[in-house]
Amino acid sequence: MSRKPEPKGRPELKGRAARLARLLPTGRAQAARTPFVLLVVVLLGGGLIGLLVLNSALSEGAFQVDDIQRETKNLTDEEQALQRDIDAYSAPDALQERARELGMVPGGDPAFLAPDGTVKGVPGAASAARAPLVLAPAAPSSVSNSTPGR
């Protein structure tokens, strides 16, 4: 059996260590570094570009959310204003005033019909507490025929 000469600087191994040492390359491995460096650069560049695209998409989504929230706030304010208008028109005083403007008068005593068809109570006529209000069309504003400087 021939023995390979051990390189300088490496102690001579015996037994199991010697067998394991034969499995390892004796010379320094000179792998080509260029493909590895290119692979690392491409992976880092791709990762940075991916992060840039992801960050841009998230920013765009944040702007859309902000616009939608602003629009929601405006629509909520408009809804509340319309609800206040509805409440103002449906208030009893406002209804009474609009009824008077239309010429309506308060009703008299009511009478009720029973399920068997008999009338309960004595109906009273509506009394005009005051004359119905009839609105005349608005008169056109008077325009003076004189011009300044005459």
LINGI-V232240 format. One record per pair of residues at least 4 apart in sequence whose C-alpha atoms are under 8 Angstrom apart, sorted by sequence separation. I is the first residue (numbers start at 0). J is the second residue. D is the distance in whole Angstrom. If there is no record, write none. Layout:
[[I;J;D] [I;J;D]]
//
This chain:
[[5;9;7] [12;16;6] [13;17;5] [14;18;7] [15;19;6] [16;20;6] [17;21;6] [18;22;7] [19;23;7] [21;25;8] [24;28;8] [31;35;8] [32;36;6] [33;37;6] [34;38;6] [35;39;6] [36;40;6] [37;41;6] [38;42;6] [39;43;6] [40;44;6] [41;45;6] [42;46;6] [43;47;6] [44;48;6] [45;49;6] [46;50;6] [47;51;6] [48;52;6] [49;53;6] [50;54;6] [51;55;6] [52;56;6] [53;57;6] [54;58;6] [55;59;6] [56;60;6] [57;61;6] [58;62;6] [59;63;6] [60;64;6] [61;65;6] [62;66;6] [63;67;6] [64;68;6] [65;69;6] [66;70;6] [67;71;6] [68;72;6] [69;73;6] [70;74;6] [71;75;6] [72;76;6] [73;77;6] [74;78;6] [75;79;6] [76;80;6] [77;81;6] [78;82;6] [79;83;6] [80;84;6] [81;85;6] [82;86;6] [83;87;6] [84;88;6] [85;89;6] [86;90;6] [89;93;7] [90;94;6] [91;95;6] [92;96;6] [93;97;6] [94;98;6] [95;99;6] [96;100;6] [97;101;6] [98;102;6] [99;103;5] [112;116;6] [113;117;5] [127;131;8] [145;149;8] [5;10;8] [12;17;5] [88;93;6] [89;94;6] [98;103;5] [99;104;7] [112;117;6] [113;118;6] [5;11;7] [11;17;8] [87;93;7] [88;94;7] [98;104;8] [112;118;5] [113;119;7] [111;118;6] [112;119;6] [12;20;8] [110;118;7] [111;119;5] [110;119;6] [111;120;6] [110;120;5] [109;120;7] [110;121;6] [109;121;7] [110;122;5] [108;121;7] [109;122;5] [108;122;5] [109;123;7] [107;122;7] [108;123;5] [107;123;5] [108;124;7] [106;123;8] [107;124;5] [106;124;7] [107;125;4] [6;25;8] [106;125;4] [107;126;7] [105;125;6] [106;126;7] [104;125;7] [105;126;7] [104;126;7] [105;127;7] [104;127;6] [105;128;8] [104;128;7] [104;131;8] [103;131;7] [102;131;4] [101;131;8] [102;132;6] [100;131;7] [101;132;7] [102;133;7] [99;131;7] [100;132;6] [101;133;8] [99;132;7] [100;133;7] [100;134;8]]
//
